Amino acid sequence: MSAGSLRILVVGIGNPDRGDDGIGPRIAEMLRDRVPSGVSVKSRSGDALALLQDWAAFDAVILVDAAAPAGAPGRIHRVDLAVEPLPRDLGLASTHAFGIAEAIALAAQLKRLPPRLVIYAIEAAAFTAGADLSPAVEAAGEGVASRILAEIAGWRGGIDSDAELFQNAGG
């Protein structure tokens, strides 16, 4: 398959009614009209198990979610599962018992992971019901959206080097 025909999915995960947990869906909304033709964007508010169905038809998947507060709200973490395992201490937020880490582990056991899976996790300040995004997390959202657009362009153009990709994305 050529780089230009790569089937790509971006999934923003989170609950927009729980403060910083809404950053995934917010970034998905930012990207909807900005991604190239043929790239799919969707939001998921809770059912991480549904991710296995979502990514079944795709060659590359980017997940965006909030991470548990760890002292630096707005800090961006990027994990490429083709290069490294999902860090246990990343603390991907979930309001349910079955979260992203569990969905990835199950998909790996079932041999249903997409060929390329990248996760962007933004450290949250709080997950308060009814709250807006915190300023630091909201500010990080545009940067992550730009990085994702650069990543998609890199995959479509055949750039394999993350260093080159992030140099082009300003990251």
Secondary structure, DSSP 8 states (H G I E B T S, - for coil): --GGG--EEEEEES-TTSGGGGHHHHHHHHHTTTS-TTEEEEEESS-TTHHHHHTTT-SEEEEEEEE---S-TT-EEEEETTTS---GGG-B--SSSS-HHHHHHHHHHTT---SEEEEEEEE-S---TT----HHHHHHHHHHHHHHHHHHHHHHHT---HHHHHHHHT-
